[in-house]
Amino acid sequence: MNRHSLFLCIILLITALSGLQAQVNNNGQAIASNVQGDDIFYHTIERGQTVYSIATMYGVSQDDIYRLNPGSKEGIRAGDVLKVPQRDVAVNPVEADDSDMYIYHTIQPKETLYSLSKRYKVQAPDIVRANPGLTVLKYGQTIRIPATRIEELPTTEVKTVRKELEYKVERWQTIYRISRKFNISSAELIRLNPQLKDGLKEGMVLKIPMQSEEIVTEEVSRPMSEREVNALLTETKPVERVDLMKVALLLPFSTTDRQAIPRFVEYYEGLLLAVDSLKNRGCSLELSVYDTGDGLVKVNQILNEPALQEANLIIGAVQNDQIHRISEFAQEKQIKYVIPFTSRNDDVLSNAYAYQVNTPHSYLYANAAKAGCDLFTNDNIIILKIGDKDEKTEFIQAFKGEMEQRNIPHKELSFTRETFVDDIQSLLDSERRNIVLPTSSSLEALNNVRSHLRMLSEIPYNDHPPYSINLFGYPEWQTYTQHALDDLYALNTYIYSFFYADNLSQDVQSFYSNYKNKFSKNLINSFPKYGILGFDTAMFFFDALRQYGANFETNLDKFDHKSLQTGFNFERVNNWGGFINTNVFIVQYRDDYTVVRNNIR
């Protein structure tokens, strides 16, 4: 290569690098700037998120994510950055109505609410309303930008006549994006501009319809200053006090699943105990209860009831189609909606008024893995591969991924019944605590190992003194106490769970007594207990309404509620969506025959 060619290559390389405009996130990964006109934006993965939930959040398909991020098909982890297509250029966009027409934007360094308002020509208050969880702009976070409303375009008066605005097409724009920008249908845009049938081209001048229904004279309001705009994010919101709490409970008391009906009745009864408790404190509450049955027929009738229209809080529904319909209603009426049973999070991803009590498995496993690594960082961790029908593959993957990120070493052993004691002893450490994690939650798996591990922890074996051994396991283990409780205590066993009630505690005993006195029966022997779930859920939200009013979401970080069985730590899933309960308990059965339950947040 001659000197002239070498010089030319260097110049081209410098030009290419300068055009990339890369930024670096907190994990050291390079992400390209989200310059206006790009068809993609960037999403930083948070703990517990999946490709499915991220795709659903943005109205695209999982295949759209995989196409732009081939490695994500093998798995994703918190802190990594994904490319996501804008919905209008996605290969398989999810069906959406006009209310879902947004541009998504990844915050870049030094960007402010004021600069975003100018950049997208959208009023700053509209951006704030579209992102109710937005209180500060952080580099790398994603927000949504709403469509430009016609009434916000510069004009000194609005008349009851049809007008047409000329608009010059910019580079990279699509018919869909222009329709969204001016809040009109694609069919109307093509009708006014027949040339679009031959395709959209840069530089085209299009006719955009403008129309007003009222005869008013309106001067353009004084534009907000940069300081006023940026202050919108930190504006203190006054508490909206509620003198009379109006609550609607919707449950399928007449469902065709006859075995489930007693559980829903018990949930309702537990909630009634919470109502009694609140009234004993001098609070006023009006409870309306409805039977949703199966399907949407009854639900649509119920939503027309005056009590639903005026409610401060809606609790209930079980079937996914019912939940979706009630979620739409709650969002339209701006009513808090509590989803008590399902672990799916589709509706929460786009509804700022929705609260999901049951932790999705991806969040549960991610938080439990984090808690396990926090507890066992300096211990000898042994993963015992069982290979039966109750394998906890997703949790094991999450735990291994967390250990890998933190550089925590671990050992693995495949269970063989005949040689287990000698096999496990060869991996035990005399100087440290040994944490044994079976890969299965089954009672059979626990029975296969518990007595052998207890023996190794209590008496010498092969001329070796006893080892320090702890078991680490699963929520299901609390249902095996009739068979294995002594060994769980002896091995100082840890389990993770999103529910746990200490039956020996005074508060739980008091609840059992109050329930039996009021309803003349005992709670159903199930895990979790639905009566306590109804009580815990109702008490949390009743107290939130009582202390912080109808807009209690602005004070959730201050709200510390002591529950009997289910912990609550609601986190907003994104800047425009609702809240998921991410609380996890780490429960330890100690060898002094006490049980300790710690909240992990």
C-alpha positions, -999 to 999 in steps of 0.1 A, spaced: 0 0 0 15 34 -10 16 64 14 -13 81 -5 -36 51 0 -26 47 36 -34 84 43 -68 81 26 -77 50 47 -68 68 80 -90 98 70 -119 75 62 -115 56 95 -115 89 115 -146 101 97 -164 69 104 -155 69 141 -166 106 145 -199 98 129 -207 70 154 -213 95 183 -211 66 208 -218 70 245 -208 46 273 -233 34 299 -226 26 335 -216 -10 326 -190 1 301 -210 -8 271 -211 15 241 -245 27 229 -251 49 199 -268 83 204 -305 83 197 -304 111 172 -337 124 158 -348 104 128 -333 71 140 -356 41 137 -343 25 169 -338 35 205 -320 18 234 -334 0 265 -312 -7 295 -323 -41 310 -335 -40 346 -335 -69 371 -364 -92 364 -372 -81 329 -375 -106 300 -374 -102 263 -412 -108 263 -419 -81 288 -396 -56 270 -412 -63 236 -447 -60 251 -438 -27 268 -429 -11 235 -455 -28 213 -431 -48 192 -425 -86 189 -398 -107 205 -385 -115 170 -380 -77 165 -358 -77 196 -339 -109 185 -334 -94 150 -316 -64 163 -299 -82 193 -290 -118 181 -273 -127 214 -305 -119 234 -320 -152 222 -296 -170 245 -306 -149 275 -304 -113 288 -291 -98 320 -296 -66 340 -274 -38 329 -271 -49 293 -285 -26 266 -309 -37 238 -317 -20 205 -354 -17 201 -372 -6 169 -397 22 169 -431 6 166 -438 20 131 -407 3 116 -410 -30 135 -414 -61 114 -442 -75 136 -457 -45 155 -484 -53 181 -519 -39 173 -524 -6 191 -550 22 190 -543 59 187 -536 63 224 -506 41 220 -489 62 193 -457 73 209 -421 78 199 -397 63 224 -365 82 233 -334 72 252 -321 100 274 -287 113 264 -261 133 285 -271 169 293 -307 165 279 -334 183 298 -372 184 296 -369 218 279 -345 205 252 -367 175 246 -398 197 243 -380 218 217 -366 189 198 -398 170 194 -420 202 192 -442 188 220 -455 208 250 -434 199 281 -466 192 303 -477 167 276 -444 148 280 -448 148 318 -484 135 315 -472 107 292 -446 97 317 -462 98 352 -432 81 368 -407 106 355 -392 127 383 -357 132 370 -339 127 336 -312 100 339 -289 90 311 -299 58 295 -335 57 307 -364 55 282 -393 79 280 -422 82 255 -430 113 235 -467 118 227 -480 130 193 -482 167 186 -517 179 191 -532 201 164 -544 227 190 -508 231 201 -495 243 167 -488 280 165 -521 299 158 -537 330 171 -573 319 167 -594 288 161 -625 288 138 -652 264 129 -638 261 94 -617 234 79 -581 245 72 -552 227 56 -516 230 68 -488 224 44 -461 201 58 -428 192 41 -417 156 45 -383 151 63 -358 123 58 -366 89 74 -403 98 80 -431 73 73 -468 77 66 -475 61 100 -452 85 118 -467 116 101 -502 104 109 -491 99 145 -475 133 147 -507 151 137 -531 127 153 -550 118 121 -556 85 103 -534 72 75 -565 69 53 -574 106 58 -538 116 50 -538 96 18 -572 109 8 -560 145 10 -527 136 -7 -534 110 -35 -497 111 -46 -489 91 -15 -503 60 -33 -470 60 -52 -450 62 -20 -437 88 4 -406 107 -6 -384 132 12 -393 168 3 -429 161 -5 -453 189 6 -484 173 22 -518 188 31 -526 183 68 -563 189 79 -570 212 108 -605 217 123 -621 231 154 -655 224 168 -659 257 189 -660 294 180 -634 309 203 -607 334 201 -575 322 216 -542 339 217 -510 319 220 -502 316 256 -469 329 269 -443 302 263 -428 286 295 -392 295 303 -365 269 304 -365 271 342 -402 267 344 -403 237 321 -375 218 339 -391 225 373 -422 205 362 -404 172 371 -397 182 407 -431 198 413 -445 187 447 -479 172 443 -504 179 471 -520 149 488 -555 143 474 -573 134 507 -601 108 506 -628 112 533 -649 82 522 -630 54 506 -650 38 478 -637 3 470 -650 -22 445 -642 -59 448 -647 -81 417 -643 -119 421 -656 -150 401 -679 -164 428 -698 -183 401 -669 -195 380 -671 -230 364 -639 -238 382 -658 -250 413 -627 -260 432 -615 -223 431 -647 -208 445 -639 -215 482 -605 -197 479 -621 -166 464 -648 -166 491 -620 -169 517 -601 -140 500 -633 -119 503 -637 -128 540 -601 -118 547 -608 -85 530 -639 -80 552 -617 -84 583 -595 -56 569 -627 -34 564 -636 -41 601 -601 -32 612 -602 1 593 -636 11 606 -624 4 642 -598 31 636 -626 55 628 -622 55 590 -651 55 565 -652 29 538 -679 19 513 -673 -16 498 -692 -28 467 -688 -65 458 -695 -81 424 -695 -115 409 -676 -115 376 -684 -151 367 -665 -162 336 -658 -142 305 -667 -105 298 -705 -104 299 -709 -97 336 -677 -76 337 -691 -52 311 -723 -49 330 -705 -43 363 -683 -15 348 -715 5 340 -725 5 377 -723 39 394 -702 24 422 -674 15 397 -675 50 381 -669 66 415 -645 41 430 -611 51 445 -599 15 443 -608 -16 423 -596 -50 435 -599 -83 417 -606 -103 385 -588 -135 377 -591 -143 340 -568 -125 317 -596 -111 294 -614 -97 325 -582 -82 339 -575 -65 305 -610 -50 303 -610 -37 339 -575 -24 334 -587 -4 303 -616 10 324 -594 19 353 -569 38 331 -597 57 313 -614 67 346 -580 72 364 -589 47 392 -563 26 411 -566 -11 400 -552 -39 421 -545 -72 403 -543 -97 432 -537 -132 417 -520 -134 383 -483 -133 378 -485 -121 342 -476 -84 339 -489 -74 304 -514 -49 316 -491 -33 342 -466 -25 315 -487 3 300 -512 13 327 -500 38 353 -530 30 375 -524 -8 378 -508 -26 408 -498 -63 405 -496 -81 438 -483 -115 426 -446 -112 418 -438 -124 382 -414 -154 383 -387 -135 364 -386 -108 392 -389 -133 420 -360 -154 407 -338 -124 399 -343 -109 434 -340 -142 451 -307 -149 432 -294 -115 443 -304 -121 479 -287 -155 478 -255 -140 465 -256 -113 492 -259 -139 519 -235 -165 506 -207 -144 489 -180 -159 511 -194 -194 514 -187 -227 496 -217 -229 473 -226 -264 459 -254 -268 433 -268 -303 435 -283 -314 402 -313 -336 408 -329 -340 374 -365 -347 384 -399 -333 374 -398 -303 397 -365 -287 384 -362 -250 390 -343 -243 358 -351 -206 356 -341 -199 392 -309 -219 388 -300 -200 357 -307 -167 374 -285 -177 404 -257 -188 382 -259 -156 362 -257 -135 394 -227 -155 407 -210 -151 373 -215 -113 373 -201 -110 408 -172 -135 402 -185 -158 430 -172 -194 425 -194 -224 429 -193 -262 426 -218 -286 409 -226 -322 417 -250 -346 400 -270 -366 425 -263 -403 427 -282 -421 455 -257 -448 461 -226 -426 464 -241 -393 475 -224 -390 509 -189 -396 496 -195 -374 465 -207 -344 485 -180 -348 511 -154 -344 484 -167 -310 477 -173 -297 513 -150 -271 528 -138 -275 564 -130 -239 568 -162 -223 555 -199 -226 556 -212 -250 529 -244 -239 511 -261 -268 493 -288 -259 467 -307 -287 451 -320 -279 416 -354 -294 423 -381 -282 447 -398 -316 451 -403 -333 485 -385 -364 470 -354 -344 463 -354 -329 498 -359 -363 513 -330 -378 493 -304 -353 508 -316 -339 541 -307 -368 564 -273 -373 548 -264 -336 550 -276 -335 586 -254 -365 594 -223 -348 579 -231 -316 599 -234 -334 633 -211 -364 635 -176 -373 621 -175 -391 588 -144 -409 573 -124 -396 603 -134 -360 594 -151 -337 620 -186 -324 612 -190 -297 585 -209 -265 587 -238 -271 562 -268 -250 553 -296 -259 528 -309 -232 504 -342 -239 488 -377 -230 476 -411 -216 486 -426 -252 482 -405 -263 511 -427 -246 536 -454 -271 527 -432 -300 537 -428 -291 573 -449 -321 584 -422 -344 569 -389 -325 572 -392 -297 598 -366 -311 622 -340 -314 594 -348 -279 581 -341 -265 616 -310 -286 621 -295 -275 587 -303 -238 593 -322 -239 561 -329 -208 540 -358 -205 515 -368 -177 493 -405 -169 489 -429 -141 480 -452 -152 509 -446 -166 544 -468 -165 575 -453 -174 609 -481 -195 624 -466 -191 659 -465 -153 658 -490 -134 679 -504 -114 650 -510 -145 628 -526 -163 657 -549 -133 664 -559 -133 627 -568 -170 629 -589 -164 660 -607 -134 645 -614 -152 613 -629 -182 631 -650 -160 654 -665 -141 625 -670 -169 600 -673 -200 622 -647 -220 603 -609 -223 599 -589 -211 570 -584 -236 541 -551 -254 544 -534 -239 514 -502 -220 506 -505 -191 505 -537 -187 526 -562 -167 506 -579 -152 537 -546 -137 548 -538 -126 513 -571 -107 511 -565 -91 545 -529 -82 537 -537 -67 503 -567 -47 516 -548 -34 546 -519 -22 525 -541 -2 500 -566 10 526 -537 24 547 -521 39 516 -554 57 508 -559 67 544 -524 82 549 -515 95 514 -548 100 496 -559 91 461 -524 99 447 -506 77 472 -482 65 445 -461 96 450 -454 85 486 -449 47 482 -412 50 491 -423 63 525 -449 37 532 -437 9 554 -465 -16 560 -462 -47 582 -480 -76 567 -489 -111 580 -480 -132 549 -473 -111 518 -447 -84 517 -452 -53 495 -425 -34 476 -442 -19 446 -419 -6 419 -430 12 387 -421 -10 357 -412 20 335 -419 58 333 -454 54 319 -466 20 333 -479 6 366 -464 -11 396 -452 -47 403 -447 -61 437 -410 -71 438 -408 -80 475 -390 -113 483 -387 -129 517 -356 -149 528 -369 -172 555 -344 -191 577 -353 -221 599 -327 -218 627 -313 -247 647 -326 -230 679 -361 -238 665 -369 -202 656 -379 -188 622 -367 -154 609 -383 -137 579 -364 -109 563 -378 -86 535 -355 -83 505 -359 -51 485 
